[in-house]
Amino acid sequence: MKHTTFKDAYGVLQQHAQTLRDQQEPNIDDLLKIVEESVAAFKVCQARIDAVEKALEKELGHGGAAAEAAASPAQDEPPF
């Protein structure tokens, strides 16, 4: 799997997961291909997620007010 979108890579993961769920018994002959394609698709998805997280951190700042508010509970709410 070469350069692709998150949506395409996620679709590959969903398709392979469904294929594995639908099998009554494992098809060992296809398993290596499924694993290789799934690992490649996962890496694409993870890279896109990492890029979005970095962009959000850059835009919101590492210690910005929004990040602090999300990390700490409101003072009016009980801590549990």
Beta strands, then each sheet from edge to edge (+ up, - down):
end
